[in-house]
Amino acid sequence: MNLIPAPRRIERNGGSGPFGGDVRTGVDPAVGPEAYRLVVSSGGAEIVGGDDAGVFWGRQTLRQLTGPDAFRRAPIERGPVTVPYVTIEDRPRFAWRGFMLDVARHFLPKDDVLRYVDLLAAHKLNVLHLHLTDDQGWRIEIRRYPRLTEIGAWRKRTRMGWGEPVLWDERPHGGFYTQDDLREIVAYAAERHVTVVPEIDLPGHSQAAIAAYPELGNTDVVDTAALEVMTDWGINRNVLAPTDAVLRFYEGVLEEVLAIFPGQFVHIGGDECSKEQWRGSPTAQARIRELGLRDEDGLQAWMIRHFDRWLAARGRRLIGWDEILEGGLAEGAAVMCWRWYRGGIAAAEAGHSVVMCPQQEVYLDHVQAHGPEEPVPFGWVHTLEDVYRFEPVPPRLAGTPHAANIIGAQANLWTEVVENRSRVDYQAFPRLVAFAEAVWSELPDPDERDFDDFERRMNTAHYARLDALGVGYRPPGGPRPWQQRPGVPGRMHGKPRRTWRMAD
Ligand code: ACM
């Protein structure tokens, strides 16, 4: 059977036969969260889910059993298809099976986001993390601060690629989602049992906001009124000022965010905040003294703690990149671990919830093969097989009570060198399929995994499903001519890839 992700248990009931579309469903909480039992027989299909999500995931499995054409938007044949008669019992390994789309660096129109919700759901992935704000763009309408999108959602031009020679796309770039667009995305995702997690990145990665409202920046060390939405990439020294006014401003932003996104987690970023301006800023230094903090890391931790408490008081939980561990982690905060496994291990051992997304394993903006034809040379090489062998729980935590704090994992797609939907498809697929199996199925340790069998299932069925879905994936033999980006420079990482076994 060519199912992906592989279910936990399959029993063949003998033979196969026509399936006319008759599906009976029911919910039995004893089956377990997101779990399902699917029975396909000559009498049709029966799905019992532990909850509605379980029924929905069971339907996705049934869809795969009915053949690749089930993934087209309309049937192309009349009459019943042939299905194998089976009983399947299945449940996910992790509760958080996520994908992050960076819609800040390159805006992805609403329809493309909705399409990604469908693609996630087809692979039993259940979290769509939208990176909504960054130096290069602010993508969410905030009604009380209209300049965030009037000014912050647009940039004059865009650096093409990353490295030498310096190339520019001189077209202005931008776009944003209205609150109604986002409500639609949230509702569409909820119907497919996908939770949308919004990210409002602070105190770094904030130049688009500062360009819109210069008082948000460190006005005592930089002329923030002269700042524009950033057109280049990289870690940026223009960060938010650690003032009460900035806290109040972002509380206002988050109030509107909470009204749109009903999920438990709100992502506040916290990554790559340059401390250069705070070191030179009399205002920031006075704040450090006044609060009795040790240094600028303490100042960042103070800001994160503020929003941790603010969100907790409203019944939500803060999640942030693993830099939020520096200077002391806020009490209820969850950590998204992107720099090796180290921060995630420390956070899990301290009792915090962790989502593992190490860039050394599952950053999908990184190239998927060696070779000059691969667009765009960036990061480490993460092949389909590498992603298939991704293991969210490192050996140091495996078998300990702390392993339960790894609530899941996420594949992240940053878009500095990924400018539109076809580039997103190319970077995400087929690797997101391998990721889906790594976070849903009960697989052996990375070295023991049967990649040949996964590849066989890809070749005999799943590429055909992706074709039916209209996904512009990277073919196994390399990019099609129009998928290449000759001449666009990139930036490959020099250090060797760190593996799961070396994680502790
Ligand atoms: C990140 O990749 N800066 C979280």
Residues whose N, C-alpha, C, O or C-beta is under 5 A from the ligand:
A	BS01	ACM	D271 W321 W338
